[in-house]
Amino acid sequence: MQSLGRHILAEIYGCSFEFLNDVEKVEETMINAALEAGAEIREFVFHKFSPQGVSGVVVISESHLAIHTWPELGYAAVDVFTCGDHVNPWDACNYLVEHFGATSMNATEIKRGLIEKMEATA
């Protein structure tokens, strides 16, 4: 069966409070992760919560990257959903782990839009 996309659900641990609480750093890193994976960026929006935490999304032609951070726990929940064959969502996840200075990542890949190949009828 063919899938329309790949969706990585990543749990990223061991990040610094300062990094995960800095909306500009999180935004820049998420954008660069999308570019590292070969995606084409369309739009992005990020929000800083009070007293702490950041949420945001990078909309790409191939789907999206989203994040929610809990700086007080050194934790970030990340979704990377890509469609097509030229963007590798694992490249984005690995980029985030490296640039967040994380100690570990637990991630699962889900195939989205499983479609049985249909033969064309005349």
N, C-alpha and C positions, 0 to 999 in steps of 0.2 A: 504494500500500500504506500502511496505517495503522500507526503505531508505538505501542507502549505507553509509551515514555519516551525521554528525551534524556539522554545521558551525556557530560559534558564531561571530558576528560582534559587537565589544565592543568599546564604546566611554568612555574613562576614564579621569575624570576631577579632578582638585584640587591637582595635584602632585607638588612636589617641583622642581624648576628649576634645582637645583644641581643634583638631582637624575636622572631626565630625560635627562640630558646632559652628564651623565657619562656612557660611552659605556660599561665599565667593570661591573658596577652595573646593567645596563639594561640587558646585556647578562646573567649574573649570575641569575638574577631574572626570566628571561624567561626560562632558562634551568630548574631551580627549579620548575617553574610552570608546565612544561611538566611532570617532575618526580612526582609532587604532584598529577597530574591527572592520573598517572599510565601508562604513555606513555614510549615507548622505543626510546631513542634518537639515531639518525643516524649521523647527521652532523649539524653544525650551522655556521652562518656567520653574523657579525655585522659590521656596518660602522658608524663612527663619522663624522658628517658634520661640516663645518666651515661657519658661526661662532657658530652654535649650532644645536643640533638635532642628533638623533640616529635612524637608521633603521636596522632591522635584521630579520632573520628567523631561526627557529629551525625546522629542518626536523626530523620527527618522523616516526616510522614504520607505524603509524596510519594516517599520513598526515603531518600537519605542524602547527606551531604557527608563526605569523608574527607581527611586530610592526613598527610604525613610530611615533616619538615623536616631539612635538613642545614645548620645555621647556619654552620658553617665554610666553606660554599660559597655562602652567601646564597641558597640554593635551597629551594623547596618543591614537592613533587608533590601535586597536588590532584585529587580526583574529585568531581564534582557530578552526581548522578543524580537526575532528577526525572521523575515520571509525572504525567499529566493535563495540562490546558491552562492552568491559572492560575499556575503557578510557572515563571519563566524562569531556567534555570541560568546563563545569561550574566550576569544581574544579580548573582548571587552571585560569580562569578569576577571581574568587574570591581570589585566591592566589595573583594575580597581584595587585588587588585593595588594599588588605591588606598591601603588601610589598612595593608598591609605595607610601603608605600613602595618597591615593586618598580620596577625599571628596565624590565622587559619580561615578556611572557607569550607562550608558544607554546601554543596549545590546539587540540584537535580535538573535534568533536562526532560522536558515534556514535548512530544511531537504534537503540534496543533494542526487542526484541519485535516485529519486523516481521510483521504479521498481515494476510493477505489478507482483504478484506471478504467475509464469507460471507452468502449470502441465507438467511433463515429458511425452514425447510421445515415444511410442515403435516402 
